[in-house]
Every structure is written in C-alpha cells, then in structure tokens.
Amino acid sequence: MVLASVFYKNWRYQNRILVHDSIGYYNYLVVSFIYEDIGLDFVRHNKKLLKKRLWYWVGADGQKIFKYSLGVSLAEMPFFLIAHQLAIADGNVDEGFADIYRLSVLCSAIFYLLLGLFYLFKILKPYFEEKSIFWTIIILALGTNLINYVIREPGMSHVYSFCAIAAFIYYSLRYWESPNMKTLITISVIAGLIALVRPFNVIVLVLFPLLNLSSFKELKGRFTHLIHNPKRFLLAIALFILIFSPQLIYWKLVSGDWFVDSYVKNESFFFNDPKIIDGLFSYRKGWLLYTPLMILFFLGLFNKHSFVKRNRWLSIGFFLMSCYLIFSWWSWWYGGSFGARPLIDYYPLFAIFIAAFLNHLLNLNLWVRRSVYLIIILLIGLNLFQFYQFEKGLIHHAGMTKKSYWMVFGKLDKPKGLIKAFDYPDNQKAREGDR
C-alpha cells in the first residue's frame, strides 16, 4: 500500500490531493508559513490566483474564516515543513501547491495510517491470535474505503481521526488496567487532538469510562475512582482544553469570538429524519454496499470471547449513536466520497469484533476456514476494484443509483448511457430538509 501510494501519480497533478475539503484543512499551513497572515488580508491583492486555493467564508464584518478545524494541518505540519524547505531550495514554492507539497500530504497520510495500525495491533494483541490480527489489519487497510483516504484523498481528516481514535482506545484500556497520571495525561492530549482534527468526534470520549467493563460493580468502582481523584481529572480536562486552544485562539484572532460556527449556508442536522438505512445500504453511499467486509463487525458482535462480552453493548450503543448523528446531517452522503466516509474514523473500535470473528474462525475445520478466507480475499479484491472504478469515474462520487451501480459492476470502461443513470443530489433542497 505504501509503494502504491508513492508511485501513484495523483500527487503530480494540480487537480489532485489538495482539492475540495482537503484544501480547507491544509490552508492553515499556507497562511501561517508562506503568507504569514492568518487574517487573509493578502487575498485582496491576488484573488484570481487564490480563488481555488483558499476555502473560507466571510463573516458579517468582513472577517475571512476557515470552515474546517486546524487538527489535520497540525498533523501534516512536520511533513509540510520538510517539503517547504525542499521547495525553497528548488525555487518552486508555488504558494504551497507545488508537487512536493502534495507529496508531503500523501506521506503524512501514510505515516498516520501506519501509526494507527500499530496502535490497533497493540489493542488486539493481548486478546487474539496474531494470525487473526494480521487479517484484521489487512481487511482495514485494503478491504475498506480507508484506502481511498490514504492514496487518493490523503488530505481529508479520516486517516488522522482513525489514528488518533486507535491511540485513544489503546491508552484508555491501559488506564483502567493500571490507573496512573502519565497515561491519563496521554489520553487528554490525544482527546484534544481528536477534537482538533474533527470536533464531531468528541463523541468517542464516552468510550473512556466504559471500555472493557465486566460488571456494574466495576462501573461503580470507576466512577468512585473519578470522584475520589477530582484534581487528577480536572487537570486532565484543563489539558484537553489547552490542546484544543489553538483553535479557540484562531477563532478569537480572526473573528473576535472564542467560538465560531463555521458551517454556514444553512448547513445543519435533521435529528427528526436520520437517513440511517440510506447511509448503510443505499446505492448512493451505502456503507455495507461499498465496504461489505464490515459485515464481519456485526458477525463478531455475537462472539463469546471475554473481550467481546465486555465491550459488546458499549460498541452497539456507540454504533447506533454515531449512525444516528452522522446520518442526520443535511448531506447524509457527505458530498463526494467513496462510501460512508465518516464511519472510517471508528474502525479501530469495530476492528475488535472483526478480530474476534477471525479468531473464532481458527477453531473451525479447515474447509470452513479456507472458504471464509477465500470470501475475504474476493471482497478485498472487490473493494480494490471499486476503488479503481471510483478513481476512473465509473462509480460516481455522489450520484450512484441501482441502475448505474449494476451498469458498471465488474466493468473497466464506462458503458453508454452511464451519465444519464446517475441521480445527482439537490444540495439546496437537502439543506432545507428534502433529502
């Protein structure tokens, strides 16, 4: 996968990697290190050049404010700074959009994928056979839509959230095995980074006191621990706020307010009309249609492994809550994307149950094991093939229908009439609730 990313030519083209939402995340680096002007005053002198390179909205008093939070740019920063020095030496900075900068974003995504998989391995290792863990990692890396957000769209937030949430789960499990201040500080830092990368993902913080519970008595003991150590947890909260504070400071500097709702233009949730069925099964963006190997998550929920038992109901509850919130958003299909991309962030949690299913598989007879592994390999192949189709435009980023899906199924070239088979969503109507 690393080799495919490096030799995949998308970073060599102006219209790849640093496009659409990825620009919004990346812009903090450009204005901080190249223009040195977070207020964007320089824009008025170069509007034509920067029109497609800066994503911001204009406030009531003319303030120019970035839509997305700065966590992704913070994660990309070490790679950006190396690229920046190389670009200066080469004499080709191009306002931070030369080839070397796009390559730096790609390298950043690969790094955080590997780090996230490393933490996932550490989560699973105490409980499952290494063969099961190996297959789980292969499934996540090659058999899900995660691959698209490492190779094709590495500037999006998902691989960074995936990594941070994997680390958060690992250290949360460690904390309740042996509560100590060092681990709690680590958890607070990671929690702050999770919020910086994608503020919505603060919902994962509910996992901290509930992971790996064996009984109500243990839950009571954990809350007693929290009550008896108020200074420790107040410090943890303060550290979380400190880590998130760069975002607050940015908002204050550019708008005058500590908190800014940057999702303007009537973008909101419709909690009375969640599109959960569409989000999971539809031809437009169905999670299980475009990432069928995630069925293993559901199969693993029924496993009798002790680690599964201790986390089953928490994970079911979290899955239902996250689906309700995610698919209540006005654009439940989340714009141009490969499958249901918001769920990628929570794959470290779902992976526990995939590993449990695969671990149970080791106890079954040889022919059953071979049959299941064959199905897994075929579905990995299907995912890679559909990823290729997505790249070539056979699978549309937002307009897929039942007709268009089956028109292109197994095809390498666009069939006649495909464009007419797409059904493009009406964003204006969707913002008004007609989704």
C-alpha positions as CSV (number, residue, x, y, z in Angstrom):
1,M,0.0,0.0,0.0
2,V,2.9,2.4,0.8
3,L,4.5,1.6,-2.6
4,A,1.2,2.1,-4.4
5,S,0.8,5.5,-2.7
6,V,4.3,6.7,-3.6
7,F,4.2,5.6,-7.2
8,Y,0.5,6.5,-7.7
9,K,0.8,9.7,-9.9
10,N,-2.0,11.7,-8.4
11,W,0.4,13.9,-6.3
12,R,2.0,15.1,-9.6
13,Y,-1.2,16.8,-10.8
14,Q,-2.5,20.2,-9.8
15,N,-6.1,18.9,-9.6
16,R,-5.4,16.1,-7.2
17,I,-4.9,15.7,-3.4
18,L,-5.1,19.4,-2.5
19,V,-8.7,19.9,-3.7
20,H,-12.1,20.4,-2.2
21,D,-12.3,19.8,1.6
22,S,-8.6,18.8,1.7
23,I,-7.7,22.4,0.8
24,G,-9.8,23.7,3.8
25,Y,-7.7,21.6,6.2
26,Y,-4.4,22.4,4.5
27,N,-4.9,26.2,4.3
28,Y,-3.7,26.9,7.8
29,L,-0.2,25.8,6.8
30,V,-0.2,28.0,3.7
31,V,-1.3,31.2,5.5
32,S,0.9,30.5,8.6
33,F,4.2,29.6,6.9
34,I,4.1,31.1,3.4
35,Y,1.9,34.2,3.7
36,E,2.3,34.7,7.4
37,D,-1.2,36.2,7.5
38,I,-4.0,34.2,9.2
39,G,-6.4,37.1,8.7
40,L,-6.1,36.6,4.9
41,D,-5.6,40.3,4.2
42,F,-3.3,39.3,1.3
43,V,-6.2,37.7,-0.6
44,R,-7.5,41.1,-1.9
45,H,-4.2,41.5,-3.8
46,N,-4.4,38.1,-5.5
47,K,-8.0,37.0,-5.7
48,K,-7.7,35.3,-9.1
49,L,-4.8,33.1,-8.3
50,L,-6.1,32.1,-4.9
51,K,-9.7,31.6,-5.7
52,K,-9.4,27.8,-5.9
53,R,-6.7,27.5,-3.3
54,L,-8.3,29.0,-0.2
55,W,-11.5,27.9,1.3
56,Y,-13.0,30.4,3.7
57,W,-16.3,32.2,4.4
58,V,-16.8,35.9,5.1
59,G,-18.3,36.9,8.3
60,A,-20.8,39.8,8.9
61,D,-18.0,42.2,9.5
62,G,-15.9,41.0,6.5
63,Q,-13.7,38.6,8.5
64,K,-12.3,35.7,6.4
65,I,-12.6,32.5,8.4
66,F,-11.7,28.9,7.5
67,K,-14.5,26.4,7.6
68,Y,-12.6,23.4,8.9
69,S,-10.7,22.9,12.2
70,L,-6.9,23.0,12.2
71,G,-6.1,19.5,13.5
72,V,-5.3,18.0,10.1
73,S,-2.9,20.8,9.3
74,L,-1.2,20.3,12.7
75,A,-0.7,16.6,11.8
76,E,0.6,17.4,8.4
77,M,2.9,20.2,9.6
78,P,6.2,18.2,10.1
79,F,5.9,16.8,6.5
80,F,4.9,20.3,5.2
81,L,7.9,21.9,6.8
82,I,10.3,19.4,5.2
83,A,8.6,19.9,1.8
84,H,8.7,23.7,2.3
85,Q,12.5,23.7,2.7
86,L,12.9,21.4,-0.3
87,A,10.6,23.7,-2.4
88,I,12.6,26.8,-1.3
89,A,15.9,25.1,-2.3
90,D,14.4,24.1,-5.6
91,G,12.9,27.6,-6.2
92,N,9.4,26.3,-6.7
93,V,7.2,27.1,-3.8
94,D,4.1,28.0,-5.9
95,E,2.2,29.3,-2.8
96,G,2.4,25.9,-1.1
97,F,0.9,24.0,-4.0
98,A,3.9,22.6,-5.9
99,D,4.2,18.9,-6.4
100,I,6.4,18.4,-3.3
101,Y,3.7,19.8,-1.0
102,R,1.1,17.3,-2.4
103,L,3.6,14.5,-1.9
104,S,4.1,15.7,1.7
105,V,0.4,15.3,2.3
106,L,0.5,11.8,0.9
107,C,3.5,10.9,3.1
108,S,1.7,12.3,6.1
109,A,-1.4,10.1,5.5
110,I,0.8,7.0,5.1
111,F,2.6,7.8,8.3
112,Y,-0.6,8.2,10.3
113,L,-2.2,5.1,8.7
114,L,0.8,3.0,9.9
115,L,0.8,4.6,13.3
116,G,-2.9,3.9,13.6
117,L,-2.5,0.3,12.6
118,F,0.4,0.0,15.1
119,Y,-2.0,1.1,17.9
120,L,-4.6,-1.2,16.6
121,F,-2.2,-4.1,16.8
122,K,-1.4,-3.2,20.4
123,I,-5.1,-3.1,21.2
124,L,-5.7,-6.6,19.8
125,K,-2.5,-8.4,20.8
126,P,-3.4,-9.2,24.4
127,Y,-6.7,-10.9,23.3
128,F,-6.3,-12.5,19.9
129,E,-4.0,-14.7,17.9
130,E,-1.5,-12.9,15.7
131,K,-3.0,-14.5,12.5
132,S,-6.4,-13.0,13.3
133,I,-4.8,-9.6,14.0
134,F,-2.9,-9.8,10.7
135,W,-6.0,-10.5,8.7
136,T,-7.9,-7.7,10.6
137,I,-5.2,-5.2,9.6
138,I,-5.2,-6.4,6.0
139,I,-9.0,-6.0,5.9
140,L,-8.9,-2.5,7.2
141,A,-6.0,-1.3,5.0
142,L,-7.1,-3.0,1.8
143,G,-10.7,-4.1,2.2
144,T,-12.4,-0.9,3.2
145,N,-12.9,2.7,2.0
146,L,-10.0,3.7,4.2
147,I,-7.6,3.1,1.3
148,N,-9.2,5.9,-0.6
149,Y,-8.4,8.4,2.1
150,V,-4.7,7.4,2.2
151,I,-3.9,7.1,-1.5
152,R,-6.4,9.2,-3.4
153,E,-7.7,11.8,-0.9
154,P,-5.0,11.8,1.8
155,G,-5.7,15.4,2.8
156,M,-9.1,14.5,4.3
157,S,-9.5,14.1,8.0
158,H,-10.3,10.4,8.2
159,V,-6.9,8.7,8.4
160,Y,-5.9,11.2,11.1
161,S,-9.0,10.5,13.1
162,F,-8.5,6.8,12.6
163,C,-5.0,7.0,14.1
164,A,-6.0,9.3,17.0
165,I,-9.0,7.2,18.0
166,A,-6.9,4.0,17.8
167,A,-4.4,5.5,20.2
168,F,-7.3,6.8,22.4
169,I,-8.8,3.4,22.8
170,Y,-5.4,1.8,23.5
171,Y,-4.5,4.2,26.3
172,S,-8.0,4.1,27.7
173,L,-7.7,0.3,28.0
174,R,-4.3,0.7,29.6
175,Y,-5.6,3.3,32.1
176,W,-8.2,1.0,33.6
177,E,-5.8,-1.8,33.8
178,S,-3.5,0.4,35.9
179,P,-4.7,3.9,36.6
180,N,-1.9,6.4,36.6
181,M,-1.3,10.1,35.9
182,K,1.1,9.6,32.9
183,T,-1.5,7.5,31.0
184,L,-4.3,10.0,31.8
185,I,-2.2,12.9,30.5
186,T,-1.6,10.9,27.3
187,I,-5.3,10.3,26.9
188,S,-6.1,14.0,27.5
189,V,-3.6,15.0,24.8
190,I,-5.0,12.5,22.3
191,A,-8.6,13.6,23.1
192,G,-7.6,17.2,22.4
193,L,-6.1,16.2,19.1
194,I,-9.2,14.2,18.2
195,A,-11.3,17.3,18.8
196,L,-8.8,19.5,16.8
197,V,-8.9,17.1,13.8
198,R,-12.7,16.7,13.7
199,P,-14.7,18.3,16.6
200,F,-17.7,16.0,15.9
201,N,-15.5,13.1,17.1
202,V,-15.6,14.2,20.7
203,I,-18.4,11.6,20.9
204,V,-15.7,9.0,21.3
205,L,-14.9,10.4,24.7
206,V,-17.9,8.5,26.1
207,L,-15.8,5.3,25.5
208,F,-13.2,6.2,28.1
209,P,-15.1,5.3,31.3
210,L,-17.0,2.3,29.7
211,L,-14.4,0.4,27.8
212,N,-13.8,-3.2,28.8
213,L,-16.3,-3.3,31.6
214,S,-17.1,-6.7,33.1
215,S,-19.9,-5.8,35.6
216,F,-22.0,-3.0,37.0
217,K,-19.8,-3.2,40.1
218,E,-16.7,-2.4,38.1
219,L,-18.5,0.6,36.5
220,K,-19.4,1.8,40.0
221,G,-15.8,1.4,41.0
222,R,-14.6,3.5,38.1
223,F,-16.9,6.4,38.9
224,T,-15.8,6.1,42.5
225,H,-12.3,6.4,41.3
226,L,-13.2,9.6,39.3
227,I,-14.9,11.1,42.3
228,H,-12.0,10.4,44.7
229,N,-9.5,11.9,42.3
230,P,-11.0,15.3,41.4
231,K,-7.7,17.1,40.9
232,R,-6.4,14.5,38.6
233,F,-9.4,14.7,36.3
234,L,-9.7,18.5,36.5
235,L,-6.1,18.6,35.3
236,A,-7.0,16.2,32.5
237,I,-9.9,18.4,31.4
238,A,-7.6,21.5,31.6
239,L,-5.0,19.8,29.4
240,F,-7.7,18.8,26.9
241,I,-8.8,22.5,26.7
242,L,-5.1,23.5,26.3
243,I,-4.6,21.1,23.4
244,F,-7.8,22.4,21.7
245,S,-6.9,26.1,22.5
246,P,-5.1,26.8,19.2
247,Q,-8.5,26.5,17.5
248,L,-10.1,28.8,20.1
249,I,-7.2,31.3,19.7
250,Y,-7.6,31.3,15.9
251,W,-11.3,32.0,16.1
252,K,-10.7,34.8,18.5
253,L,-8.0,36.4,16.4
254,V,-9.9,36.3,13.1
255,S,-13.5,36.8,14.3
256,G,-13.3,38.3,17.8
257,D,-15.3,35.4,19.3
258,W,-14.0,32.4,21.1
259,F,-16.4,30.0,19.4
260,V,-17.4,30.2,15.8
261,D,-20.0,28.0,13.9
262,S,-18.1,27.8,10.7
263,Y,-20.7,25.7,8.9
264,V,-22.7,28.4,7.3
265,K,-25.1,28.5,4.4
266,N,-27.9,26.6,6.2
267,E,-25.9,23.5,7.0
268,S,-27.4,21.6,9.9
269,F,-28.7,18.4,11.3
270,F,-32.2,17.0,10.9
271,F,-32.5,14.8,14.0
272,N,-36.1,14.0,13.3
273,D,-35.2,12.5,10.0
274,P,-31.9,10.4,10.2
275,K,-31.1,8.6,7.0
276,I,-29.6,5.5,8.7
277,I,-31.0,3.0,6.2
278,D,-29.7,5.0,3.3
279,G,-26.4,5.6,4.9
280,L,-25.9,1.9,5.5
281,F,-27.5,0.2,2.4
282,S,-28.3,2.7,-0.4
283,Y,-26.7,2.6,-3.8
284,R,-25.8,6.3,-3.4
285,K,-23.4,5.8,-0.4
286,G,-24.4,2.6,1.5
287,W,-21.6,1.7,3.9
288,L,-22.2,-2.0,3.6
289,L,-22.6,-1.9,-0.1
290,Y,-19.3,-0.2,-0.8
291,T,-17.5,-1.7,2.2
292,P,-19.1,-5.2,2.5
293,L,-16.3,-6.6,4.7
294,M,-17.6,-4.6,7.5
295,I,-20.3,-7.3,7.8
296,L,-17.6,-9.0,9.9
297,F,-18.1,-6.4,12.5
298,F,-21.7,-7.5,13.0
299,L,-20.8,-11.2,13.0
300,G,-18.1,-10.5,15.6
301,L,-20.6,-9.0,18.0
302,F,-22.1,-12.5,18.6
303,N,-18.7,-13.9,19.6
304,K,-18.3,-15.4,23.1
305,H,-14.8,-14.1,23.7
306,S,-14.4,-12.3,27.0
307,F,-13.1,-9.1,25.4
308,V,-16.1,-9.0,23.2
309,K,-18.5,-9.6,26.0
310,R,-17.1,-6.7,27.9
311,N,-17.3,-4.3,25.0
312,R,-20.4,-5.6,23.1
313,W,-23.2,-3.4,24.4
314,L,-20.9,-0.3,24.5
315,S,-20.0,-0.8,20.9
316,I,-23.5,-1.5,19.8
317,G,-24.7,1.6,21.5
318,F,-21.9,3.7,20.1
319,F,-22.5,2.4,16.6
320,L,-26.2,3.3,16.8
321,M,-25.5,6.7,18.3
322,S,-22.8,7.5,15.7
323,C,-25.1,6.4,12.8
324,Y,-28.0,8.5,14.2
325,L,-25.8,11.6,14.4
326,I,-23.8,11.1,11.2
327,F,-26.8,10.4,9.0
328,S,-28.9,13.2,10.5
329,W,-26.6,15.7,8.8
330,W,-28.2,17.5,5.9
331,S,-25.8,15.9,3.4
332,W,-26.1,12.4,4.8
333,W,-24.0,11.2,1.8
334,Y,-21.2,13.6,2.8
335,G,-20.6,15.2,-0.6
336,G,-18.1,13.5,-2.9
337,S,-16.8,10.4,-1.2
338,F,-16.2,6.7,-1.6
339,G,-18.8,5.0,0.6
340,A,-19.9,6.3,4.0
341,R,-16.6,8.0,4.9
342,P,-17.5,9.3,8.4
343,L,-17.6,5.8,9.8
344,I,-13.9,5.2,8.9
345,D,-12.9,7.2,12.0
346,Y,-14.4,4.5,14.2
347,Y,-12.8,1.4,12.5
348,P,-10.4,0.9,15.4
349,L,-13.4,0.1,17.6
350,F,-15.1,-2.0,15.0
351,A,-11.9,-3.9,14.4
352,I,-12.1,-5.5,17.8
353,F,-15.1,-7.5,16.6
354,I,-13.6,-8.3,13.2
355,A,-10.6,-9.8,15.0
356,A,-12.9,-11.7,17.4
357,F,-14.7,-13.3,14.4
358,L,-11.5,-14.2,12.7
359,N,-10.1,-15.6,16.0
360,H,-13.1,-17.9,16.3
361,L,-12.6,-19.0,12.7
362,L,-9.3,-20.6,13.8
363,N,-11.3,-23.1,15.8
364,L,-13.4,-24.3,12.9
365,N,-12.5,-27.0,10.4
366,L,-10.0,-26.5,7.6
367,W,-12.6,-26.2,4.8
368,V,-14.7,-23.7,6.6
369,R,-11.6,-21.6,7.3
370,R,-10.5,-21.8,3.7
371,S,-13.9,-20.9,2.4
372,V,-14.2,-17.8,4.6
373,Y,-10.7,-16.6,3.8
374,L,-11.5,-17.0,0.1
375,I,-14.6,-14.9,0.5
376,I,-12.5,-12.3,2.4
377,I,-9.9,-12.2,-0.4
378,L,-12.6,-11.9,-3.0
379,L,-14.2,-9.0,-1.1
380,I,-10.8,-7.3,-0.7
381,G,-10.5,-7.6,-4.5
382,L,-13.9,-6.1,-4.9
383,N,-13.0,-3.2,-2.7
384,L,-9.8,-2.5,-4.7
385,F,-11.7,-2.9,-8.0
386,Q,-14.4,-0.5,-6.9
387,F,-11.8,1.9,-5.6
388,Y,-10.3,1.8,-9.1
389,Q,-13.8,2.4,-10.6
390,F,-14.2,5.4,-8.2
391,E,-10.9,6.8,-9.4
392,K,-12.0,6.5,-13.0
393,G,-15.4,7.9,-12.5
394,L,-17.4,4.7,-13.1
395,I,-18.6,4.9,-9.5
396,H,-19.8,8.5,-9.2
397,H,-18.8,10.4,-6.0
398,A,-22.4,11.4,-5.2
399,G,-24.9,10.3,-7.8
400,M,-24.9,6.5,-7.8
401,T,-28.2,4.6,-8.3
402,K,-29.2,1.0,-8.5
403,K,-29.2,1.2,-12.3
404,S,-25.7,2.9,-12.5
405,Y,-24.2,0.5,-9.9
406,W,-25.1,-2.6,-11.9
407,M,-24.3,-1.0,-15.2
408,V,-20.6,-0.6,-14.1
409,F,-20.4,-3.7,-11.9
410,G,-17.3,-5.6,-13.0
411,K,-16.6,-3.1,-15.8
412,L,-13.3,-1.3,-16.6
413,D,-14.8,1.1,-19.1
414,K,-17.7,3.5,-18.9
415,P,-20.8,1.9,-20.6
416,K,-23.0,4.0,-22.8
417,G,-25.8,5.9,-21.0
418,L,-24.0,5.8,-17.7
419,I,-24.1,9.6,-17.1
420,K,-27.9,9.5,-17.6
421,A,-28.2,6.7,-15.0
422,F,-26.7,8.9,-12.2
423,D,-29.0,10.8,-9.9
424,Y,-27.3,13.9,-8.6
425,P,-28.5,15.2,-5.2
426,D,-30.1,18.6,-4.9
427,N,-28.0,20.3,-2.2
428,Q,-30.3,23.3,-1.9
429,K,-33.3,21.0,-1.2
430,A,-31.2,18.9,1.1
431,R,-30.3,21.9,3.2
432,E,-34.0,22.6,3.6
433,G,-34.7,19.1,4.8
434,D,-35.7,17.4,1.5
435,R,-33.1,14.7,1.5
